Amino acid sequence: MSAAAPGFGRYRWRICGLLFFATTINYMDRQVLGLLAPTLQKDIGWSETQYAHIIVAFQAAYAIGLLVFGRWIDAIGTRKGYAVAVAFWSVAAAAHALVRSVFGFGVARFALGLGEAGNFPAAVKAVAEWFPRRERALANGIFNSGCNVGAVLAPIVVPWLTLRWGWRMPFLVLGALGFLWLIFWLIFYESPERSRRVSPAELACIRDDLPEAAQIKISWHQLLAHRQTWAFIAGYAFTAPIWWFYLYWLTKFLNKEYGLELSKLGLPLVVIYSMTCFGSIGGGWLSSALLRKGWSLNASRKTAMLVCALCVVPVVFAAHASNLWLATLLIGLAASAHQGWAANLFALASDLFPRQAIASVVGLGGMAGALAAMAFSESTGFILEATGSYWSLFAIASTAYLAALAVIHGLSPQLKPVGQLS
């Protein structure tokens, strides 16, 4: 065993904690609209299709932002790039409190989507900078569980703030939280080589993988020439719309099918998103554990992703579940499996590409996922207005992950790293 033994310093896990809290705030910010949708629909008077348009405004900006931020963060570095992204989205989150119309919400959501797009390219790049390959899926799972914790906290905090001070207060409070996090980020984050808090032994652990190529500028054309890039893009594009569907339509589904109002939505949502915490960390742990047992990278990642894909299949029965808690558990299992899938998908980016290209690859995949989610959101609005039924939407969700894994395997059967990209 080399200096990679886990006892030689753990500062990298504090960095993972910073990424976790940023992702928690990120998801609380975007969860607010879904939670307040029934209230705002009565107050402002939007239709199902107008609500879909507001969501699409966020997703369009998110797609643009992922492409821009991914490239930009690779160019200027994780510390500065993440700081700018968090500051931008925090201002946009607070700005929701100033709007009074459907158009105003569309503008505010567009700005929020543009800023929030920086979170995942920066976080995945930070994990690649701070963790050896065998720990990355677990680290990705831990920071990505911030999505779930944010989604758990939001149904508790947002109704409480709304019922006491009105629907504008949650937007202001969460905007302020982003700036609080930013202070800690600027104090504690540096690259491992520059950080005075990292011991030589821990640095050796972090850099325990095979040496990588020298830092070079990598074009999108170079990235898109590789099948591994398209494998990552496909994995994101097939499955991201399903997570967006849960995020923005779950409260409306529970309200329509079971009559849950804002004050009663909290417990089912807490159960669902608490389950996703286990899925996010568990999915990352599974592939990391298989790697430690001597499995190949290809077998470890794809086995974990297959387990997650199979766990999503039963969600098809949620639309016609006989009671609230059966629907809650089915959706919770599927959402949990999505997060385990995401932890391993993010790990693929750092498995297959050198560090200087990771944020760009995540940005490309995220853009594809956001564009696919835009199309799915628009379709969802029309389907619900035309049929009033969620069955076809849950049916699509149940098969999306198996289809994505088949495409990933077809494009990258062995998950071979792309090399120097020079």
C-alpha positions in Angstrom: 0.0 0.0 0.0 1.3 3.4 -1.0 0.8 6.7 0.7 -2.7 6.6 -0.5 -3.7 5.0 2.8 -6.7 6.8 4.1 -5.1 7.8 7.4 -2.7 10.2 5.7 -4.8 13.4 6.1 -8.5 14.0 5.3 -8.6 17.6 4.2 -10.0 16.5 0.8 -13.2 15.4 2.6 -13.6 18.9 3.9 -13.5 20.1 0.4 -16.1 17.5 -0.5 -18.2 19.0 2.4 -18.0 22.5 0.8 -19.2 21.0 -2.5 -22.0 19.2 -0.7 -23.3 22.5 0.9 -23.1 24.4 -2.3 -25.1 21.7 -4.0 -27.6 21.7 -1.1 -28.2 25.5 -1.6 -28.3 25.0 -5.3 -31.2 22.6 -5.1 -33.1 24.5 -2.4 -33.0 27.5 -4.8 -34.5 25.5 -7.7 -36.9 23.5 -5.5 -38.7 26.6 -4.3 -40.7 27.1 -7.5 -41.9 23.5 -7.6 -43.0 23.8 -3.9 -44.8 27.1 -4.4 -46.3 26.1 -7.8 -49.9 25.4 -6.5 -49.8 28.7 -4.4 -48.4 30.8 -7.2 -50.7 29.3 -9.7 -53.6 30.6 -7.7 -51.9 34.0 -6.9 -50.6 34.8 -10.4 -52.9 32.6 -12.4 -50.7 30.7 -14.8 -51.8 27.7 -16.9 -50.1 24.3 -17.1 -48.4 25.4 -20.4 -47.3 28.7 -18.9 -45.8 26.9 -16.0 -44.0 24.6 -18.4 -42.7 27.8 -20.3 -41.3 29.1 -17.0 -39.5 25.8 -16.4 -38.2 25.8 -19.9 -36.8 29.3 -19.4 -34.7 27.9 -16.6 -33.6 24.9 -18.6 -32.7 26.9 -21.7 -30.5 29.2 -19.6 -29.1 26.1 -17.8 -28.2 24.5 -21.1 -26.4 27.7 -22.2 -24.7 28.1 -18.9 -23.4 24.6 -18.8 -21.7 25.0 -22.1 -20.2 28.4 -21.2 -19.3 27.6 -17.5 -17.8 24.2 -18.3 -15.4 25.7 -20.8 -14.8 28.8 -18.7 -14.1 26.9 -15.4 -11.5 24.7 -17.3 -9.9 27.9 -18.5 -9.8 30.0 -15.2 -9.8 27.3 -12.6 -12.3 25.9 -10.1 -11.9 28.4 -7.3 -12.7 31.5 -9.3 -15.3 29.8 -11.6 -17.3 28.3 -8.7 -17.3 31.6 -6.8 -18.7 33.6 -9.8 -21.4 31.0 -10.4 -22.6 30.9 -6.8 -22.6 34.7 -6.6 -24.6 35.0 -9.8 -27.2 32.4 -8.9 -27.7 33.8 -5.4 -28.5 37.3 -6.8 -30.9 35.6 -9.3 -32.6 33.6 -6.5 -33.2 36.7 -4.4 -34.5 38.6 -7.4 -37.6 36.2 -7.6 -39.0 38.2 -4.7 -39.3 41.3 -6.9 -41.5 39.8 -9.7 -45.2 39.8 -10.1 -46.1 38.1 -13.4 -45.5 35.0 -15.5 -43.0 36.9 -17.6 -41.2 38.1 -14.6 -40.8 34.6 -13.2 -39.6 33.5 -16.7 -36.8 36.2 -16.6 -35.9 35.3 -13.0 -35.7 31.6 -13.7 -33.6 32.2 -16.8 -31.1 34.2 -14.7 -31.1 31.5 -12.0 -30.5 28.7 -14.5 -27.6 30.6 -16.1 -25.8 30.8 -12.7 -26.7 27.4 -11.3 -25.3 25.8 -14.4 -21.8 26.4 -12.9 -22.4 24.0 -10.0 -21.8 20.6 -11.4 -19.0 21.3 -13.9 -17.1 23.0 -11.0 -17.9 20.4 -8.4 -17.0 17.4 -10.6 -13.8 19.2 -11.6 -13.0 19.8 -7.9 -13.5 16.1 -7.1 -11.1 15.2 -9.9 -8.5 17.7 -8.5 -8.9 16.5 -4.9 -9.5 12.7 -5.1 -7.8 9.7 -6.6 -9.8 7.7 -9.1 -10.9 5.0 -6.7 -12.5 7.6 -4.4 -14.2 9.8 -7.0 -17.5 8.0 -7.3 -18.0 8.1 -3.6 -17.0 11.7 -3.4 -19.3 12.5 -6.3 -22.1 10.6 -4.5 -21.5 12.6 -1.3 -21.5 16.0 -2.9 -24.4 15.1 -5.2 -26.4 14.0 -2.1 -26.6 17.7 -1.5 -29.4 17.7 -4.2 -31.3 15.4 -2.0 -30.7 17.2 1.3 -31.7 20.4 -0.4 -34.8 18.7 -1.6 -35.5 17.4 1.9 -34.9 20.8 3.6 -36.9 22.8 1.1 -40.3 21.2 1.9 -39.7 22.0 5.5 -38.2 25.5 5.3 -40.2 26.9 2.3 -43.7 26.3 3.6 -42.7 27.5 7.1 -41.3 30.8 5.7 -44.2 31.2 3.2 -47.0 30.7 5.8 -45.5 33.3 8.1 -44.0 35.9 5.8 -45.4 35.2 2.3 -44.0 33.5 -0.7 -41.3 36.1 -1.4 -39.3 35.4 1.8 -37.9 31.9 0.8 -36.3 33.4 -2.3 -34.6 36.1 -0.2 -33.4 33.8 2.5 -31.9 31.3 0.1 -30.2 34.0 -1.9 -28.5 35.1 1.3 -27.3 31.5 2.1 -25.4 31.4 -1.2 -23.3 34.5 -0.2 -22.7 33.0 3.2 -21.3 29.8 1.6 -19.1 32.0 -0.7 -17.2 33.3 2.3 -16.2 29.8 3.4 -15.3 28.8 -0.2 -12.9 31.7 -0.7 -11.2 31.1 2.7 -10.7 27.3 2.4 -10.4 26.4 -1.3 -7.1 26.1 -3.2 -5.7 23.4 -5.4 -4.1 20.6 -3.4 -0.6 21.6 -4.5 -1.1 25.2 -3.2 -3.1 24.4 0.0 -1.1 24.8 3.2 -3.7 22.5 4.9 -2.7 19.4 2.8 0.1 17.2 4.1 2.7 15.7 1.7 1.2 12.3 2.5 -2.3 13.3 1.6 -1.1 15.0 -1.6 0.6 11.7 -2.5 -2.8 10.0 -1.9 -4.6 12.5 -4.1 -2.1 12.1 -6.9 -1.8 8.3 -6.5 -3.2 7.7 -10.0 -1.1 7.4 -13.1 0.4 10.8 -14.2 -1.6 12.8 -16.6 -0.6 14.8 -19.6 0.6 18.4 -19.3 -2.0 21.1 -19.2 -3.1 21.9 -22.7 -6.0 23.8 -24.3 -8.6 21.3 -25.6 -11.2 22.3 -28.2 -14.8 21.2 -28.3 -14.0 19.7 -31.7 -11.4 17.5 -30.1 -13.8 16.4 -27.4 -16.6 15.6 -29.7 -14.4 13.5 -31.9 -14.3 10.8 -29.1 -17.0 8.2 -28.6 -16.5 8.5 -24.8 -17.7 12.1 -25.0 -20.9 11.0 -26.7 -21.3 8.1 -24.2 -21.3 10.7 -21.4 -23.6 13.0 -23.3 -26.1 10.2 -23.9 -26.1 9.1 -20.3 -27.0 12.6 -19.3 -29.5 13.4 -22.0 -31.5 10.2 -21.5 -31.9 10.6 -17.7 -31.7 14.3 -16.7 -35.3 15.0 -17.9 -36.6 12.4 -15.5 -35.0 14.2 -12.5 -36.3 17.5 -13.7 -39.8 15.9 -14.0 -39.6 14.9 -10.3 -38.3 18.3 -9.3 -41.0 20.4 -10.9 -44.1 18.1 -11.3 -43.9 15.9 -8.2 -45.7 18.5 -5.9 -48.3 19.0 -8.6 -48.8 15.2 -9.0 -49.3 14.8 -5.2 -51.6 17.8 -5.1 -53.8 16.5 -8.0 -53.9 12.8 -7.1 -54.0 13.0 -3.3 -55.2 16.6 -2.6 -52.1 17.6 -0.7 -51.8 21.3 -0.1 -48.6 23.3 0.7 -48.9 22.7 4.5 -49.1 18.9 4.0 -46.6 18.3 1.2 -43.6 18.3 3.5 -43.7 14.7 4.8 -44.0 12.8 1.5 -41.3 14.9 -0.1 -39.0 14.5 3.0 -39.4 10.7 2.7 -38.7 10.7 -1.1 -35.7 12.9 -0.9 -34.3 11.3 2.2 -34.3 8.0 0.3 -32.3 9.7 -2.5 -29.6 10.6 0.0 -29.0 6.8 0.5 -29.1 6.2 -3.2 -26.6 9.0 -4.0 -24.0 7.8 -1.5 -24.8 4.1 -1.9 -24.5 4.2 -5.7 -21.1 5.9 -5.5 -20.0 3.5 -2.7 -21.0 0.4 -4.7 -18.7 1.1 -7.7 -15.9 2.2 -5.4 -16.3 -1.0 -3.3 -16.2 -3.1 -6.5 -13.0 -1.3 -7.6 -11.4 -2.0 -4.2 -12.3 -5.7 -4.7 -10.3 -5.8 -7.9 -13.1 -5.4 -10.4 -12.2 -3.5 -13.6 -13.3 0.1 -13.9 -15.6 -0.9 -16.7 -17.3 -3.7 -14.7 -17.5 -1.6 -11.5 -19.1 1.5 -13.0 -21.5 -0.4 -15.3 -22.6 -2.9 -12.7 -23.5 0.0 -10.3 -25.4 1.8 -13.1 -27.3 -1.3 -14.0 -28.4 -1.8 -10.4 -29.6 1.8 -10.4 -31.4 1.4 -13.7 -33.3 -1.7 -12.6 -34.4 0.1 -9.4 -36.1 2.8 -11.5 -38.4 0.3 -13.4 -41.2 0.0 -10.8 -41.9 3.7 -10.9 -44.2 3.0 -13.8 -46.8 1.9 -11.2 -46.7 5.2 -9.3 -49.3 6.9 -11.5 -52.0 4.5 -10.4 -50.8 3.6 -6.9 -53.6 2.7 -4.6 -52.5 5.1 -1.9 -50.2 8.1 -1.2 -47.5 6.1 0.6 -47.2 3.4 -2.1 -46.7 6.2 -4.7 -44.2 7.9 -2.3 -42.1 4.8 -1.9 -42.1 4.0 -5.6 -41.1 7.5 -6.6 -38.6 7.6 -3.7 -36.9 4.4 -5.0 -36.7 5.7 -8.5 -35.3 9.1 -7.4 -32.8 7.4 -5.1 -31.7 5.2 -8.0 -31.3 8.3 -10.2 -28.9 9.8 -7.8 -26.8 6.7 -7.6 -26.8 6.7 -11.4 -25.6 10.3 -11.4 -22.8 9.7 -9.0 -21.3 7.1 -11.3 -22.1 9.1 -14.4 -20.1 12.0 -13.0 -17.3 9.6 -12.1 -17.1 8.6 -15.8 -16.2 12.1 -16.8 -13.1 12.0 -14.6 -12.4 8.3 -15.5 -12.3 9.0 -19.2 -10.9 12.5 -19.6 -7.8 14.4 -18.3 -8.4 17.0 -15.6 -8.2 20.0 -17.9 -11.2 18.7 -19.9 -13.5 17.5 -17.2 -15.6 20.7 -16.7 -16.0 21.0 -20.4 -17.2 17.4 -20.8 -19.6 17.8 -17.9 -20.8 21.1 -19.5 -21.5 19.4 -22.8 -23.4 16.5 -21.2 -25.3 18.9 -18.9 -26.3 21.1 -21.9 -27.6 18.0 -23.7 -29.5 17.0 -20.6 -31.0 20.5 -20.2 -32.1 20.6 -23.8 -33.7 17.1 -23.5 -35.3 18.3 -20.3 -36.7 21.4 -22.1 -38.4 19.1 -24.7 -39.7 16.8 -22.0 -41.1 19.7 -19.9 -42.9 21.2 -22.9 -44.3 17.7 -23.7 -45.3 17.2 -20.1 -47.4 20.4 -20.1 -49.2 19.4 -23.2 -49.7 15.8 -22.1 -51.2 16.8 -18.8 -53.5 19.4 -20.4 -54.6 16.9 -23.0 -55.0 13.7 -20.9 -54.8 14.8 -17.2 -52.9 11.6 -16.6 -49.3 11.0 -15.4 -49.1 7.4 -16.5 -47.2 7.9 -19.8 -44.7 10.2 -18.1 -43.9 7.6 -15.4 -43.7 4.9 -18.1 -41.0 6.9 -19.9 -39.1 7.4 -16.6 -39.1 3.7 -15.9 -37.2 2.7 -19.1 -34.9 5.8 -19.6 -32.0 4.5 -17.6 -31.8 1.0 -19.2 -31.9 2.7 -22.6 -29.1 5.1 -21.5 -26.9 2.3 -20.2 -27.3 0.4 -23.5 -26.2 3.5 -25.4 -23.2 4.1 -23.1 -22.1 0.5 -23.5 -22.5 0.6 -27.2 -20.4 3.8 -27.5 -17.8 2.8 -24.9 -17.7 -1.0 -24.4 -14.5 -0.9 -22.3 -14.6 2.6 -20.8 -11.1 3.3 -22.0 -9.6 6.8 -21.2 -9.2 9.0 -24.2 -5.5 9.8 -23.6 -3.9 13.2 -24.0 -6.4 14.7 -26.5 -3.5 16.5 -28.1 
